[in-house]
Amino acid sequence: MATIFNNVRINMNGKFFPGQKVLVENGKINMVGSSIFKNVENVIECEQRYLLPGLIDAHTHLGLAEPGDKLSDISESELPITPHLRPLDGIRMHSRALEDARRAGISTCMVCPGSDSPIAGICSILKTNGNSADVGLIVEQAGILISFGEQPKARAKSYRQELSTSMGLTALIRETLMKAQDYNIAKQNKKIVKDREIDMEALLPLIKGEVPMRVSAHRAEDILSAIRIAEEFELKIIIEHGTEAHLIAPILAEKKIPVVIGPTLVPKLRHELNEKTFEGAKILADAGVEIALTCDYPGLPIETLRIAAAMAVQYGLDDKTAMAAITENPAKILGVDERIGKIRKGYDADLALFSGHPLDIRSRLEALCVDGDLFIFSDKIKIED
């Protein structure tokens, strides 16, 4: 079925151009411009509303926990080294979080296990138009989450009483990666591996450089430790949370390490959050660091992603970069920018229609298109056959 979004404002290089049309066919964007003439089944009269690519949150635990849950499937409570955990096996069918994400204009999320464990598990990328992980899955293994800081340090100590410092935590991570290297060498040399080890098998794509090390870290010293680990093992690295990343912005820029910032709207409840500032996004962007924003659901309601972008603008980030931080940039950081993050011919038909400027928190999401599936959230949106 073909659909035209008629008479919309489309973001081009940070500015919205009115009077545009977007043609969607077979789940893809087929045409973009001001002069599309084609008879289609559905015409959405947008009346100069604002159209963005579907929003993308590059760090969530979507579907692994529901609002109000005291217990969840986010983290294993006893094991510190769990690279083999797959979100696909824990995301709940018909999760309320999927509907909440759609109502927030979010079409794609990266879902990962919790960062309590030093090596937490596999990160997967999902679309939000399905009612289960299998339906929405687009990349099953998009990285391995490796955690530094207060939470994983406590988990490591419960595993080994002698591990009580950041040095001990980093040593445990290094030791595990060394074992994975040895396991990989043994397999490459066709040595007999008596028993396959599920944790080592899960780490092979990381060790081979096929997927990135997605680092959960807040403090600057923890980020630097992660960078040393990545360089030692020749791993791709992405920083997630990055509360103090702005303090080492020149280093991150020089090494071309992207940062997924957030959640920025939380209070400073832990020591490692003391340097949290809404100015962090601007400082990093000005230094040349590629940034994205996250609400870290369920750390914050998933509806707050756009609010985080608006707050970054309030503290100096320009509109263009703020909108890119919830669309184009996370697509690049997730490695799926060839299909999502832009309103461009051939891209997935992921589109978010707002009543006003997306960075004005008074604006409401009125419709969302995910892979061509249309969700209407306002009775003001009329579809003409």
C-alpha positions as CSV (number, residue, x, y, z in Angstrom):
1,M,0.0,0.0,0.0
2,A,1.3,3.5,-0.9
3,T,0.9,6.5,1.3
4,I,1.8,10.2,0.7
5,F,2.6,12.6,3.6
6,N,1.4,15.7,1.9
7,N,2.3,19.3,2.7
8,V,4.9,18.7,5.4
9,R,7.9,20.5,6.8
10,I,11.0,18.4,6.3
11,N,14.3,18.9,8.2
12,M,17.1,19.6,5.8
13,N,20.5,20.4,7.4
14,G,18.9,21.8,10.5
15,K,16.2,23.9,8.9
16,F,12.6,22.9,8.1
17,F,11.4,23.4,4.5
18,P,7.6,23.6,4.0
19,G,5.4,22.3,1.3
20,Q,7.2,19.0,0.9
21,K,5.8,15.5,0.2
22,V,7.0,12.0,1.1
23,L,5.9,8.9,-0.8
24,V,6.0,5.6,1.1
25,E,5.6,2.3,-0.7
26,N,6.3,-1.2,0.4
27,G,7.8,-0.1,3.7
28,K,10.4,2.2,2.0
29,I,10.6,5.9,1.3
30,N,10.2,6.0,-2.5
31,M,10.1,9.8,-3.2
32,V,10.8,13.0,-1.4
33,G,10.1,16.5,-2.8
34,S,7.6,19.2,-3.5
35,S,6.3,17.8,-6.8
36,I,5.2,14.2,-6.4
37,F,2.2,13.4,-8.6
38,K,1.0,9.9,-8.2
39,N,-2.4,8.3,-7.4
40,V,-2.0,6.4,-4.1
41,E,-4.3,4.6,-1.7
42,N,-3.7,6.9,1.2
43,V,-3.0,10.7,1.4
44,I,-2.2,12.2,4.8
45,E,-2.9,15.9,4.7
46,C,-0.3,17.2,7.1
47,E,-1.1,20.9,6.9
48,Q,2.6,22.1,7.4
49,R,3.2,19.8,10.4
50,Y,6.8,18.8,11.1
51,L,8.2,15.5,9.9
52,L,11.4,13.9,11.2
53,P,12.9,10.4,10.7
54,G,11.6,8.0,13.3
55,L,13.5,8.8,16.5
56,I,16.2,6.4,17.6
57,D,17.3,5.6,21.2
58,A,20.8,4.0,21.1
59,H,20.8,2.6,24.7
60,T,17.7,1.1,26.3
61,H,16.5,-2.0,28.2
62,L,13.2,-1.9,26.3
63,G,10.9,-4.8,27.0
64,L,13.2,-6.4,29.7
65,A,11.3,-4.5,32.4
66,E,7.8,-3.1,32.6
67,P,6.6,0.0,34.4
68,G,6.1,-0.9,38.1
69,D,8.2,-4.0,38.1
70,K,10.1,-4.8,41.3
71,L,11.8,-7.7,39.6
72,S,12.9,-7.7,36.0
73,D,14.9,-9.6,33.4
74,I,17.5,-6.8,33.0
75,S,20.5,-8.4,34.7
76,E,21.6,-11.7,36.2
77,S,21.9,-11.1,39.9
78,E,24.7,-13.7,40.6
79,L,27.0,-13.8,37.6
80,P,29.4,-11.0,36.7
81,I,30.5,-12.3,33.3
82,T,27.5,-12.9,31.0
83,P,28.4,-12.0,27.4
84,H,26.1,-14.7,26.1
85,L,22.9,-13.1,27.4
86,R,20.6,-12.1,24.5
87,P,17.8,-9.5,24.9
88,L,15.9,-11.5,22.3
89,D,15.3,-14.2,25.0
90,G,14.0,-11.7,27.6
91,I,11.9,-9.1,25.8
92,R,8.3,-9.6,26.7
93,M,5.7,-10.1,24.0
94,H,3.1,-7.2,23.8
95,S,5.4,-5.1,26.1
96,R,3.7,-1.9,27.1
97,A,7.1,-0.3,26.5
98,L,6.8,-0.8,22.7
99,E,3.5,1.1,22.7
100,D,5.1,3.9,24.8
101,A,8.0,4.1,22.5
102,R,5.7,4.5,19.5
103,R,3.8,7.2,21.2
104,A,7.1,9.0,21.8
105,G,7.9,8.9,18.1
106,I,10.6,6.3,18.6
107,S,10.9,3.8,15.7
108,T,14.2,2.0,16.6
109,C,15.9,1.1,19.9
110,M,19.1,-0.6,20.9
111,V,18.3,-3.0,23.7
112,C,20.9,-4.4,26.0
113,P,21.1,-6.2,29.4
114,G,21.6,-4.1,32.5
115,S,25.0,-2.6,33.3
116,D,25.3,-4.2,36.7
117,S,27.6,-6.9,35.4
118,P,31.1,-6.1,34.2
119,I,30.5,-8.0,30.9
120,A,26.7,-7.8,30.6
121,G,25.7,-9.3,27.3
122,I,24.7,-8.9,23.7
123,C,23.1,-5.7,22.4
124,S,20.4,-6.0,19.8
125,I,18.6,-3.4,17.6
126,L,14.8,-3.5,17.3
127,K,12.1,-1.7,15.5
128,T,9.0,-0.8,17.6
129,N,6.3,-1.8,15.1
130,G,6.0,-5.4,16.2
131,N,4.5,-7.0,19.3
132,S,7.5,-9.1,20.0
133,A,11.3,-9.0,19.6
134,D,11.3,-11.5,16.8
135,V,9.0,-9.3,14.7
136,G,11.0,-6.1,15.2
137,L,14.6,-7.4,15.3
138,I,16.9,-5.9,12.7
139,V,20.3,-6.6,14.1
140,E,20.7,-9.4,16.7
141,Q,24.3,-8.8,17.7
142,A,25.2,-5.1,17.5
143,G,27.9,-5.2,20.2
144,I,28.8,-6.5,23.7
145,L,28.0,-4.3,26.7
146,I,31.0,-3.9,29.0
147,S,30.5,-1.9,32.2
148,F,32.8,0.2,34.4
149,G,31.9,2.1,37.6
150,E,30.1,1.7,40.8
151,Q,27.4,-0.8,39.8
152,P,29.6,-3.4,38.1
153,K,32.3,-3.0,40.8
154,A,29.8,-4.1,43.4
155,R,28.7,-7.1,41.3
156,A,32.4,-8.1,40.7
157,K,33.0,-8.0,44.5
158,S,30.1,-10.4,45.1
159,Y,31.7,-12.8,42.7
160,R,35.2,-12.5,44.1
161,Q,35.6,-11.0,47.5
162,E,39.1,-9.8,46.7
163,L,37.8,-7.5,43.9
164,S,36.9,-4.3,45.6
165,T,38.5,-1.6,43.4
166,S,38.2,-0.2,39.9
167,M,41.6,-1.8,39.2
168,G,40.2,-5.2,40.2
169,L,37.2,-4.7,38.0
170,T,39.3,-3.7,35.0
171,A,41.6,-6.6,35.6
172,L,38.6,-9.0,35.6
173,I,37.5,-7.6,32.2
174,R,41.0,-7.8,30.8
175,E,41.4,-11.4,32.1
176,T,38.1,-12.4,30.4
177,L,39.1,-10.8,27.1
178,M,42.5,-12.6,27.2
179,K,40.7,-15.9,27.6
180,A,38.5,-15.0,24.6
181,Q,41.6,-14.2,22.6
182,D,43.2,-17.6,23.5
183,Y,39.9,-19.4,22.7
184,N,39.8,-17.7,19.3
185,I,43.4,-18.6,18.5
186,A,42.7,-22.2,19.5
187,K,39.8,-22.4,17.1
188,Q,41.7,-20.7,14.3
189,N,44.5,-23.2,14.6
190,K,41.9,-26.0,14.5
191,K,43.0,-27.2,17.9
192,I,40.5,-29.5,19.5
193,V,38.2,-27.5,21.8
194,K,36.9,-30.2,24.1
195,D,33.8,-28.3,25.2
196,R,32.4,-25.2,23.5
197,E,32.1,-22.4,26.1
198,I,29.0,-20.3,25.6
199,D,30.5,-17.1,27.1
200,M,33.7,-17.4,24.9
201,E,31.6,-18.1,21.8
202,A,29.6,-14.9,22.5
203,L,32.8,-12.9,22.7
204,L,34.3,-14.1,19.4
205,P,32.6,-11.4,17.3
206,L,34.0,-8.8,19.6
207,I,37.5,-10.2,19.6
208,K,37.4,-10.5,15.8
209,G,36.4,-6.8,15.4
210,E,33.0,-7.7,13.9
211,V,31.0,-5.8,16.6
212,P,32.0,-3.0,19.0
213,M,32.6,-2.9,22.7
214,R,29.7,-0.8,24.0
215,V,31.0,0.7,27.2
216,S,28.7,1.7,30.0
217,A,30.8,4.3,32.0
218,H,30.2,7.6,33.8
219,R,33.5,8.8,35.2
220,A,36.3,10.1,33.0
221,E,38.8,7.7,34.5
222,D,36.6,4.7,33.8
223,I,36.1,5.9,30.2
224,L,39.9,6.2,29.9
225,S,40.3,2.6,31.3
226,A,37.9,1.4,28.7
227,I,39.8,3.1,25.9
228,R,43.0,1.5,27.1
229,I,41.3,-1.9,27.0
230,A,39.9,-1.3,23.6
231,E,43.4,-0.2,22.2
232,E,45.1,-3.2,23.9
233,F,42.7,-5.7,22.3
234,E,42.2,-3.7,19.1
235,L,38.4,-3.4,19.7
236,K,36.0,-0.9,18.3
237,I,34.6,1.2,21.1
238,I,31.4,3.3,21.8
239,I,30.9,5.1,25.1
240,E,27.4,5.0,26.6
241,H,26.1,7.2,29.5
242,G,29.4,9.2,29.4
243,T,28.4,11.5,32.3
244,E,32.0,12.9,32.5
245,A,32.8,12.4,28.8
246,H,32.8,16.2,28.3
247,L,35.8,16.4,30.7
248,I,37.9,14.5,28.2
249,A,36.2,15.7,25.0
250,P,39.5,16.4,23.1
251,I,40.7,12.8,23.7
252,L,37.4,11.3,22.5
253,A,37.5,13.6,19.4
254,E,41.1,12.7,18.5
255,K,40.3,9.0,18.8
256,K,37.0,9.4,17.0
257,I,35.1,7.6,19.8
258,P,31.3,8.4,19.7
259,V,29.3,9.0,22.9
260,V,25.7,8.1,23.7
261,I,24.9,10.6,26.4
262,G,22.4,10.1,29.1
263,P,20.1,9.8,30.9
264,T,20.6,13.5,31.5
265,L,17.3,14.1,33.3
266,V,18.1,12.0,36.4
267,P,19.2,13.4,39.8
268,K,22.8,13.1,41.0
269,L,22.1,10.1,43.2
270,R,25.5,8.5,42.9
271,H,29.0,9.9,43.2
272,E,29.8,9.1,39.6
273,L,26.9,11.4,38.5
274,N,28.3,14.5,40.4
275,E,29.6,16.1,37.2
276,K,26.4,15.6,35.2
277,T,25.6,18.7,33.2
278,F,23.2,19.5,30.4
279,E,26.1,21.4,28.8
280,G,27.9,18.1,28.2
281,A,26.3,17.5,24.8
282,K,27.4,20.9,23.5
283,I,31.0,20.6,24.8
284,L,31.4,17.2,23.1
285,A,29.8,18.3,19.9
286,D,31.9,21.5,19.7
287,A,35.0,19.3,20.2
288,G,34.0,17.2,17.2
289,V,32.7,14.1,19.0
290,E,29.8,12.4,17.4
291,I,27.0,12.3,20.0
292,A,23.6,10.7,20.4
293,L,21.2,11.0,23.3
294,T,19.5,8.3,25.4
295,C,16.8,8.2,28.1
296,D,18.2,4.7,29.2
297,Y,14.7,3.3,29.6
298,P,13.5,2.3,32.2
299,G,16.0,4.6,33.9
300,L,13.7,7.3,32.6
301,P,10.4,7.2,30.7
302,I,11.0,6.6,27.0
303,E,9.0,9.7,26.3
304,T,11.8,11.8,27.6
305,L,14.2,11.3,24.7
306,R,12.9,14.3,22.8
307,I,12.9,16.4,26.1
308,A,16.6,15.5,26.6
309,A,17.3,17.0,23.1
310,A,15.3,20.1,24.0
311,M,17.3,20.5,27.2
312,A,20.6,20.2,25.4
313,V,19.4,23.0,23.1
314,Q,18.5,25.1,26.1
315,Y,22.1,24.7,27.3
316,G,23.7,25.7,24.0
317,L,23.5,22.8,21.6
318,D,22.3,23.9,18.1
319,D,19.0,22.6,16.7
320,K,20.7,20.7,13.9
321,T,22.9,18.7,16.2
322,A,20.2,18.1,18.7
323,M,17.8,16.6,16.1
324,A,20.7,14.6,14.6
325,A,21.4,13.2,18.1
326,I,18.0,11.4,18.2
327,T,17.9,10.4,14.5
328,E,20.9,10.4,12.2
329,N,23.7,10.1,14.7
330,P,22.4,7.1,16.6
331,A,21.8,5.4,13.3
332,K,25.5,5.9,12.5
333,I,26.6,4.8,16.0
334,L,24.5,1.6,15.7
335,G,25.8,0.9,12.3
336,V,22.5,1.0,10.5
337,D,22.7,4.5,8.9
338,E,22.4,3.0,5.4
339,R,18.7,2.3,6.1
340,I,17.4,4.5,8.9
341,G,18.0,8.0,10.4
342,K,17.2,10.1,7.3
343,I,14.2,11.0,5.1
344,R,15.7,9.8,1.9
345,K,14.7,7.7,-1.0
346,G,15.4,4.0,-0.4
347,Y,15.5,4.3,3.4
348,D,13.1,2.5,5.7
349,A,9.8,4.3,6.0
350,D,10.3,5.4,9.6
351,L,8.7,8.8,10.0
352,A,7.5,10.8,13.0
353,L,4.9,13.6,12.4
354,F,4.7,16.3,15.1
355,S,2.2,19.1,15.6
356,G,5.0,21.7,15.9
357,H,8.7,22.0,16.0
358,P,10.1,18.7,17.5
359,L,12.3,20.5,20.0
360,D,9.4,22.5,21.4
361,I,8.1,20.3,24.2
362,R,4.6,21.6,23.6
363,S,4.6,19.8,20.3
364,R,2.8,16.5,20.2
365,L,3.6,13.4,18.2
366,E,0.5,12.9,16.0
367,A,1.5,10.0,13.8
368,L,4.3,7.5,13.4
369,C,5.3,5.3,10.5
370,V,7.6,2.3,11.1
371,D,8.6,0.2,8.1
372,G,5.5,1.6,6.4
373,D,3.2,0.6,9.3
374,L,1.1,3.6,10.3
375,F,0.2,4.5,13.8
376,I,-2.2,7.5,14.3
377,F,-2.2,9.2,17.7
378,S,-4.4,12.3,17.0
379,D,-7.9,12.6,15.7
380,K,-6.7,15.7,13.8
381,I,-4.8,13.5,11.3
382,K,-7.0,12.7,8.4
383,I,-6.3,10.0,5.8
384,E,-7.9,10.5,2.5
385,D,-8.5,7.5,0.3
